[in-house]
């Protein structure tokens, strides 16, 4: 039975945490003006580590991959209905999987460089493609089921299209380092974000096969990583001196510290396509405003056809803009270009491996190797809530019904969550308090009607009796 929450109100001293029951029941936290409530709804446990997971809500199916096998779980039956990959399919561990829009096909990518498409009705392979050299980190179908994408160790993102007679045509998006994750914008149709192991995030126009913009990392993060590995050697001292000089220069210029300082492990787009979350080995998840990425070329330029009239530089109403340190006064032809604006840096204690937005794009949920899952406000960037898990969560999925699916070792943990607005926060807590009081009253009534339960309750109390009652005495009406 969940613990009875305590009514609390926000103060000027920061968020108030209400007593919780860890993952055994309801958890509550008031952070600023929102109340986050989470419940561990159920846990599905397998006998081996779950490497990846996907769900198809309309057909009520889960796909859970362990090693080279895929287990199809039916929500209605509450059991695994099929296991694929015993004889054909992958030769090494599966790293990624995804259903198509209808739930009839499942695509998987593995450490053997293969992509396998499975027919779930016939429980057999539809196609096996030797797609990449090295690991396949991510695979997914587009929303129209006409194409699918994959990324791998060879630095390629491949856009595959199935033609007649099962012929497969592909478009390559080449990168100089492994691509561990990508985010394809189905709403726009020609925008894709890629996460590179060298710390760069590229924004692609998939129609023109060109990079629109790149979010660069800190310029010296690889040297810092090397320094941590070298210890106190002579090379380490030389690198340290170079980094100290860079730090002084960066501090003076007040720049270069807002970027990632590690490999990018995961990227995800918000449902409204306004925000991008990037997860890194530098123990942070950064939240970006990428509104310009979803625009066409003509919409990211400022062009004024008539520039023949004189400009009064003392007129404060004349437009001004600073570009590359130079002040431009008046209506000048300045191309604004594609760019990403950093909103917030979300901190963990270990590398951040996954992030997912809620359906309303108002919260982002992150998971890290520090064995925590954290809820953050997209609007303010503050921490709303934290779930402690028995082992690191390496994959998160959120559906439109505010259900969070978390892969944690051999477990699939399913949470229900709710984030109430300020005006609903106290009402939410009061409702939970009354419900807990009703449950406690029912428990007391059960003890009165059942002598054995009443006797056990009295034994658990300190002292020889409760309020002077004789445990062996007659029951009171």
N, C-alpha and C positions, 0 to 999 in steps of 0.2 A: 504494500500500500504506500503511495507517495507520501512524503512528509507534508505536514501542514505548513504552507508558506506563511511568512510573517509580512504584515502590511508595512510597506516602507515608502518613503518619498525621496525624490532626488534632492540633493543639497549642493551647496557651492564647493564642497570638498571633494567632489568627484563621484564616480558611480558607486552605487550601493549594491552589494551582493547579498541575495537572500539565501538562507540555508538550503542546501540541496542534498540529493542522495546519489551523487556521482552518476554512473550509468545505470543505476538500479531503479530509477524512477524519474519524477519530474525535476527539472532544474529551472531556476528563475534568476534573472539578473536585470536590474534596472541600470541602464547606462545612459546618462543624460536624459533623453526624452523618450526612450523606447524600452519596452519590456520584452525580452526574448525568453520564450518558453520552449524547452526541448524535452522530448520523451524518447527513450529507447523503446521502439515499438516491437522489434523482433530481431533475432540473430540467426543467421543460417551458417552452420559450421560444417566445413569439409575436413577430410582427413589429411589433405596436403595444402601447401601454400597456393593461394589464388593469385595468379599473375595479372589478370585483367578481367573486366566485367562490362556488360552492357545490358540494357533492358528495353523491352518493347511493350509500352503500356497497353496499347489497344488489344494486343493478342495475349497479354498477361504472361510474358515469357522473360526469363533471365538467361543470359549466357555467362557461364563462369568457366574460365580457362585455368587448368592446372597442368603444368608441364606441356605435353603435346596433345592433351585431351581437352575437349569442349563438352561441358555438361549443360544441357538445356533443362531449366527448372520451370515447372508450371505453377503459377501462383494459385490457380483454382484448385489443383490437386494437392498442392503442398508437397510436391516430390519431384525428383529428377526423372524426366520422362525419356531422355535419350542421352547417350554419350557418344560423341563423334571423335574420330581420329585414332581408333585402335589399330587400324591396318593401313590406312592411307592418310595423306595430309602432310603434316609437318614432321621434320626429322629432329627439330630442336624445340626449345620452349617457345610458346606463343607469348608475344609481347603486347598485342593489341587486338581488339575485336570490335565489331559493330554490326547492328542490324540494318537492313534497308528499310525504306519507309513503310512497306507493307508487312514486314516481319517474316517474309517467306525465305529470305536469303540472309546468310551471315558471312561476313568477310573477316579473315584473320591474317595477321602478319607475325612472323616469327624470327628467331635468331638465325635460322637457316637461310634468310634472305627471300623466303617464299611468301607469296600471297595466295591464300586458298579461299575460294568462294564455295560455300556449302548450301545445298538445297535442303532445307529443314523438313519439308514434307516427305521427301524421298530418303532423307538421312544419308546423303552421299555428296561427294564433291562435284561441283559444276565445272570448276576450272582450277588449275594449279599453274601459277606464274612464277618463274624464277626472276624476281623483280629487282632486287638490290644486291649489292656486294656487302655483306655484313648484316647486322641486325636491321630488321624492319621495326621502327619505333612506333609508328602510328598508321592506322588505316581507317577510312570512313567512306560511306556513300554520300553523294550529294542528295539533296532533298527530293529531286525528281527521279532518282534511281537510274539516270542515264549515264552517270559517270561515278568513278570512285577515285580516291587519292591515297597516296602512300608516301612515307618519308623514311629515310634510313641513314645508316652509317656512311654511305658513299656520298653524302651531301646533296642528294637529289630529293626533290618532291616531284612525284609523277602523277599527272592527271590522266587517268585511263578512261577510255571510251570503248564500249562494246559495239562492234559493227556486225554485219551479216556473217553467217557461217562461223560464229564464235571468234571472228578476228578481233584482235585487240590493238587499238591505236593509242599512242601515248604522246603527251607533251611533257618535256622535262624542264624543271626549274632548278638550275644548278647553283649550289652554294659551295664555298671554299672549306666548309667544315660540316660535321654530322648535324643533321636536323632531327631533333628529338621530339618536336611537336609542331603542329600548325593549326591555324584556325581559318576555316573557309567560310566566307560570308554568303550564305544562301540567299539572303534578302537582296543583296546587291548583285550577286551573280558573277562578278569579275574581280573580287577583292579577296586576298589571302594574306595572312600573317604567318611568318615562319620563325621558329626559335632555333638559333644556331648554338653549337657548343662553344664557339668563340665569344659568346656574350652579345651578339648582334641580333636584333629583331628586324626582319625585312618586311616591308609592305609591298605586295605584288599586285600588278594589273594582269590578271590571267589571260585577258583577251589579247593584249599587246605583248605579253611575255616580257614585261619590263618592271624594274623596281621603282616604285614611286618615292619611297623614302626609307631610311634606315635609322633605327634607334640604336645608337652606338653605346658601347660600354665605357667604363672608365679606362683611360688609355694605358694604365699601368697594372691592371688587375692580374694579368698573367705573370708579371714579375713578382707581385706580392705572393701569389700562390707558389711560385718557385722558391721564394725566400723562406716560406714556412717549411719547405721540404729539405732545404740545404742545411738548416741548423746554424752552427757557428763557424762554418768554413770561410775561407778567404773570399770565395765567390759571393757568399752571402753578405759579407761586409761591404763589398763593392756595390752590390745591388741595393743594400740598405742606404748607402750614401746617396745613390741616384734617386731613390724614392723620397728621401727626406728633402732633397732639393725640389722635387716635383710637388711635394706636399706644400712647401712654402710658397711656391709659385701659384698653385691652385687656390690656396687660402687667400692670397693677395688678390687674385682675380675673382674669387668667390664663384667658381664654376667647377665643373667636372665631377662634383661629388654627388650629383643627383642621379647618376647613371648606375647601372648594375656593375658589380665587380666580381663576376663569375659567369659560369655557363648558364644558359637559359634552359631550364628543364621542362617548362610548360607554358603555353599561352592559351588564353581563352577570351572570346568576345562576349560582351553582354547581349542579352536578347534584343535590346533596342539599338545595337550596333554602335553605340556612342562611346563605350568604354572598352579598354583592353587591360587585362591583368597578365603580368609576366612574372613567372616564378624562377628563382635562381639559386645557385649554390652559395650565394653570398648571404643567405639566411633572410632574404627579404622577398616580398611580393610587391611589385610596383603597379599602381593604378594610373592609367593614362587616358586622357581625352583624345580620341582619334576621329573627331567629327569630320575633319578634312579628308581623311582617307576614303570616305564613302561618297565624295563628290567627284564630279567630272573635271577635266582640265580647265574648262572655261569658267567653272564656278570657284576656282581657287586663284583667280587673277583679278587684279584691280587695274582696269584700263580706262582712261579718260580720253576720248577722241579729240577734244578741243583743248589744246594747251598753249594757244597763241596769246591769250590775254596776260598782261603783266601781273606779278605776284607781289603783294605788299607783305614783306616778311614780318612787319610789326602787327599785322592783323591777327589776333588770337583765334579768329574763326577759321583761318586757313588750316587745312589738314596738315599734320606732321607725322612723320614716321621715322624711326631709327632702324637702319638696316646695316649690319656689319660695322657698327660703331660710327656710321655717318648719318647726319641729320638731313632728311629730305623734307623740304617745306613745299606745301602746295599740292595740287593734284598732279602727281607724277605717275608715270607708268612703272609701278612696282609690282612684281609678281610675288604674291603671298606664298604660294607653293603648298605642298603637302607637308604636314608636320604633326608631331604628337606632343601634347602638353602633359607634363607630370603633375598629377593631382596629389597623390599620397604615397608614402613608403610604409608598408605594413611589415612589422618586424616579428621574426621568430628567433628561436635560440639555435636552430639547426637549419640546413637547407630546406627550402620550401619546394615541394614536389608537385603540388596540384592546387588548382583554384577553380571555382565555379561560381557563377552569378545566380541569384534567385530569379524567378520568372519576371518580377517587376523591375529588375536591374537596380534595386535599391540596396542590396547587400551583396557582398562577396564573401565566400567561405574558402578558407585556405587550410591545407594540411601540410605537416612538416615531419621531418625525421625526429623532432623533439617530442613525438607522441602526443601532439595536440591538434585539435581541429578548432579554428577560430572564426567567429562571425564578425565581420567588419561593416561599418556604415559606408556606403559609397559616397554619400553626400558630405559627411564630416571626416571620414577616415579614422574614426575612433573604434576601439575594440568594444564590441557589444557583448560577446559571450565566448566561453571556451569550454570545449569538451576534452577531457583527458582520456586517452585510449590505452589499452594494454600494450600495443605495439604501434609502430608508425603506420599511418594511413597513406597509401600511395595512389589512391584513385577516389574521386568524388563525383557523384552525379546527383542533380536536383531535378525533380519533376515539377509540373505546374501545380501540384497539390501540396506544395511545401513539405515534401518528403525528401530526406537526405539519405543517399546510399553511400556507404563508406566501406572500402576494401581494407581490412585490417588483418594481415597475416592469413590465417585460415578461415577468417570470419567475414561474412557480409553483414554489416551492422546497418539497420534501418531505423532512422530517427524521424519523428514528426516534430516540426518546429513551427513557431509562430512569433512574429514580431509585432506587438501591439503599438499603436501610436500613443502619444502622451495622454490624450484624453481618455484612452481606453485602458491605460496601464493599471490604475487603481481598481477599476471595475473588474479587470481580469484577475487581479490578486484576490479581490473580495469573493469572486465566484469560486476560485480555487480553495479559499479558506472555508467557505460554506460547504463545499463538496467534501472536504476533509473532515469537517465536523459531523456531517451526516454519516460518513463512513465510520467514524469513531463511535457514534451513537449506535449504529447497527452492531458494531463489534461488542459494545457493552450489553446490548440486549441479548446477543447470542450467548454471552457468558452467564446471564441471569437464567436463561431457559435451559442451559446445558450445565449441570452440576460439575461435570468433569472439567469443562473449560474454565469454569469459575474457580475450581480448586487449583488448577495449574496457574491461573493468573495470580491467585493469592500467594502461592509458593514462590513466585518470581519476585514478589515484593519484599522489601527489607523488613525485618522484624518478624514477630510470630503471628501477626494478624493485620488486618486493615481496618482502621477506624474502630478498634476494639471488638471486631467481629470474631467469632469462633469459626475457623475454617470447616470444622466438622458439624457445626450447628445447622439448624433447619434453614431452608431458604425463606426469604421474605417475599411476600406478595408484591 
